[in-house]
Amino acid sequence: MVASPCTGVCTLDKTTGYCLGCLRSRDEIAAWGSSSDEVRLDILERIFERETAGHPRVVPEND
């Protein structure tokens, strides 16, 4: 099973519509739980493309 890219920073960017923590769209987040591994890998590829295009990810600091 493909692990969720969630970082616990669950805030959607008002400009891009992507989560600031995982870079998924609202639809991608909603679909994740019922998606096949193939679909999850497709979502992870889109996240990689977004990062490559310069969209930063917010990763929480360890306490």
Backbone as a chain_set.jsonl record, in Angstrom:
{"seq": "MVASPCTGVCTLDKTTGYCLGCLRSRDEIAAWGSSSDEVRLDILERIFERETAGHPRVVPEND", "coords": {"N": [[0.844, -1.181, 0.0], [0.552, 2.202, -0.827], [1.937, 4.822, 0.961], [0.481, 7.685, 2.567], [1.152, 11.066, 1.583], [0.787, 13.01, 3.442], [1.706, 15.582, 5.692], [0.733, 16.597, 7.958], [0.286, 19.265, 7.959], [-2.284, 20.796, 7.237], [-3.524, 22.793, 5.248], [-5.066, 24.598, 2.74], [-3.686, 26.28, -0.013], [-4.717, 29.406, -1.059], [-4.288, 30.437, -3.58], [-3.164, 28.441, -5.326], [-4.637, 26.176, -4.677], [-3.614, 23.898, -3.656], [-2.645, 21.723, -0.968], [-0.648, 23.017, 1.606], [1.118, 21.399, 2.955], [1.251, 18.776, 1.759], [0.949, 19.127, -0.945], [-1.219, 18.188, -2.406], [-4.308, 18.408, -4.239], [-7.625, 19.434, -3.221], [-9.469, 17.54, -4.206], [-7.75, 15.368, -4.701], [-6.91, 14.767, -2.112], [-9.356, 14.026, -0.946], [-9.948, 11.751, -2.446], [-7.924, 9.97, -1.857], [-8.099, 7.93, 0.221], [-9.786, 5.926, -0.829], [-8.534, 5.164, -3.099], [-6.749, 3.195, -5.552], [-3.459, 1.689, -5.475], [-2.218, 2.328, -7.87], [-3.494, 4.708, -8.688], [-2.788, 6.292, -6.506], [-0.018, 6.406, -6.86], [0.031, 7.892, -9.208], [-0.924, 10.331, -8.214], [1.183, 10.95, -6.463], [3.178, 11.355, -8.358], [2.244, 13.69, -9.596], [2.505, 15.416, -7.42], [5.312, 15.442, -7.196], [5.893, 16.689, -9.647], [4.766, 19.191, -9.16], [6.393, 20.104, -7.059], [8.829, 20.192, -8.436], [8.226, 22.203, -10.2], [8.413, 24.337, -8.571], [6.718, 24.746, -6.404], [6.627, 25.123, -3.022], [6.855, 22.899, -0.173], [5.459, 22.719, 3.049], [6.917, 21.559, 5.865], [6.44, 20.245, 9.009], [8.253, 21.155, 11.976], [10.207, 18.965, 13.991], [9.292, 18.144, 17.281]], "CA": [[0.0, 0.0, 0.0], [1.307, 3.441, -0.94], [1.711, 5.678, 2.132], [0.006, 9.049, 2.339], [2.179, 12.097, 1.657], [0.363, 14.01, 4.423], [2.712, 15.995, 6.67], [0.029, 17.145, 9.106], [0.07, 20.695, 7.737], [-3.457, 20.66, 6.377], [-4.039, 24.11, 4.886], [-5.048, 24.78, 1.294], [-3.228, 27.56, -0.533], [-5.837, 30.05, -1.743], [-3.924, 30.715, -4.961], [-2.973, 27.218, -6.112], [-5.595, 25.145, -4.308], [-2.873, 22.745, -3.155], [-2.328, 21.706, 0.448], [0.703, 23.527, 1.847], [1.965, 20.333, 3.479], [1.456, 17.617, 0.882], [0.795, 19.575, -2.342], [-2.349, 17.577, -3.099], [-5.514, 19.219, -4.367], [-8.735, 18.988, -2.368], [-9.999, 16.312, -4.793], [-6.772, 14.3, -4.491], [-6.971, 14.42, -0.685], [-10.619, 13.322, -0.715], [-9.939, 10.462, -3.14], [-6.791, 9.139, -1.441], [-8.474, 6.773, 1.033], [-10.44, 4.879, -1.609], [-7.799, 4.999, -4.359], [-5.828, 2.073, -5.731], [-2.052, 2.089, -5.451], [-1.905, 2.947, -9.164], [-3.968, 6.099, -8.635], [-1.958, 6.976, -5.512], [1.275, 6.691, -7.497], [-0.215, 9.007, -10.13], [-0.999, 11.543, -7.391], [2.547, 11.24, -6.016], [3.901, 11.907, -9.516], [1.804, 15.09, -9.747], [3.143, 16.16, -6.33], [6.707, 15.626, -7.607], [5.892, 17.703, -10.707], [4.488, 20.49, -8.526], [7.623, 20.489, -6.359], [9.814, 20.517, -9.467], [7.81, 23.478, -10.783], [8.72, 25.404, -7.62], [5.768, 24.873, -5.297], [7.286, 24.627, -1.803], [6.085, 22.115, 0.798], [5.694, 23.076, 4.447], [7.134, 20.355, 6.671], [6.504, 20.683, 10.409], [9.486, 20.886, 12.717], [10.075, 17.946, 15.027], [9.292, 18.704, 18.648]], "C": [[0.889, 1.244, 0.0], [0.934, 4.364, 0.218], [1.273, 7.077, 1.723], [1.16, 10.04, 2.438], [1.859, 13.188, 2.694], [1.474, 14.296, 5.426], [2.064, 16.552, 7.934], [-0.172, 18.649, 9.035], [-1.076, 20.789, 6.729], [-4.128, 22.005, 6.131], [-3.941, 24.256, 3.381], [-4.603, 26.189, 0.937], [-4.359, 28.167, -1.347], [-5.548, 30.326, -3.209], [-3.871, 29.449, -5.807], [-4.045, 26.165, -5.872], [-4.937, 23.888, -3.782], [-2.67, 22.871, -1.645], [-0.884, 22.173, 0.626], [1.652, 22.441, 2.335], [2.274, 19.237, 2.479], [1.351, 17.933, -0.607], [-0.275, 18.82, -3.116], [-3.485, 18.581, -3.203], [-6.576, 18.672, -3.422], [-9.297, 17.659, -2.889], [-9.052, 15.126, -4.578], [-6.773, 13.831, -3.035], [-8.218, 13.587, -0.414], [-10.602, 11.922, -1.312], [-8.915, 9.485, -2.574], [-7.227, 7.846, -0.748], [-9.085, 5.63, 0.245], [-9.715, 4.597, -2.929], [-6.929, 3.752, -4.36], [-4.397, 2.59, -5.645], [-1.659, 2.768, -6.763], [-2.308, 4.419, -9.18], [-3.126, 6.89, -7.64], [-0.584, 7.317, -6.089], [1.152, 7.826, -8.51], [-0.26, 10.331, -9.369], [0.397, 11.937, -6.911], [3.394, 11.819, -7.149], [3.512, 13.369, -9.737], [2.407, 15.958, -8.643], [4.598, 16.449, -6.688], [6.803, 16.71, -8.683], [5.641, 19.094, -10.139], [5.719, 20.997, -7.776], [8.687, 20.937, -7.36], [9.512, 21.869, -10.11], [7.993, 24.639, -9.804], [7.719, 25.612, -6.508], [6.417, 24.294, -4.039], [6.315, 23.811, -0.943], [6.457, 22.58, 2.194], [5.782, 21.769, 5.234], [7.263, 20.81, 8.121], [7.843, 20.315, 11.046], [9.214, 19.805, 13.737], [10.158, 18.598, 16.389], [10.337, 18.063, 19.509]], "O": [[1.864, 1.317, 0.747], [-0.243, 4.655, 0.432], [1.653, 7.58, 0.665], [2.047, 9.879, 3.276], [2.587, 14.175, 2.802], [2.107, 13.377, 5.945], [2.761, 16.935, 8.874], [-0.738, 19.245, 9.952], [-0.852, 20.854, 5.52], [-5.161, 22.318, 6.723], [-2.871, 24.066, 2.802], [-5.081, 27.168, 1.51], [-4.903, 27.51, -2.234], [-6.48, 30.438, -4.006], [-4.467, 29.393, -6.883], [-4.333, 25.355, -6.753], [-5.621, 22.908, -3.489], [-2.541, 23.973, -1.113], [0.0, 21.764, -0.127], [2.864, 22.551, 2.148], [3.422, 18.81, 2.356], [1.641, 17.074, -1.44], [-0.252, 18.806, -4.347], [-3.616, 19.483, -2.376], [-6.435, 17.572, -2.889], [-9.572, 16.753, -2.102], [-9.5, 14.012, -4.306], [-6.652, 12.636, -2.763], [-8.149, 12.564, 0.268], [-11.184, 11.0, -0.739], [-9.033, 8.28, -2.796], [-6.754, 6.769, -1.112], [-8.917, 4.469, 0.62], [-10.231, 3.87, -3.777], [-6.441, 3.31, -3.32], [-4.159, 3.794, -5.733], [-0.846, 3.691, -6.758], [-1.546, 5.272, -9.634], [-2.785, 8.043, -7.904], [-0.05, 8.396, -5.831], [2.071, 8.632, -8.653], [0.297, 11.332, -9.82], [0.759, 13.113, -6.944], [4.237, 12.685, -6.912], [4.373, 14.197, -10.037], [2.781, 17.104, -8.892], [5.069, 17.571, -6.506], [7.698, 17.554, -8.633], [6.242, 20.068, -10.593], [6.049, 22.181, -7.849], [9.362, 21.944, -7.149], [10.423, 22.59, -10.514], [7.757, 25.794, -10.161], [7.849, 26.562, -5.736], [6.723, 23.103, -3.995], [5.103, 24.02, -0.99], [7.63, 22.809, 2.489], [4.837, 20.979, 5.26], [8.096, 21.66, 8.434], [8.468, 19.312, 10.702], [8.117, 19.73, 14.29], [10.98, 19.483, 16.626], [10.472, 18.415, 20.681]]}, "num_chains": 1, "name": "protein.A"}
